[in-house]
Amino acid sequence: MCAILFIVPIGGQFVAPWIWMIFSSWMMAIQYCDYPYDNHHVTFKSMRKDLGRYRWRHLSFGGIIMLLSSVPILNLFVMPMAICASTAMWVDDQQY
């Protein structure tokens, strides 16, 4: 659906990159937050509900990971850092 917006002449080409960036940030958040949730045998549905509760926190986390992944050489270190950060966020989320 996001890719179809690029075909729309004026408005779609302005809106589509922003929607694509938000979608990619959310996917990165789901991807990297899945590690600690999976280690504790939390279902995907429960994980999505928890991520939705702190939506802006996880969207910004995914956005930072997405931007850092685009930097050469740095992208080699982003994955372990993202897993550590998502584990720390999971611990913080469980305390509330």
Secondary structure, 3 states (H helix, E strand, C coil): CCHHHHHCCCHHHHHHHHHHHHHHHHHHHHHHHHHHHHHCCCCHHHHHHHHHHCHHHHHHHHHHHHHHHCCCCCHHHHHHHHHHHHHHHHHHHHHC
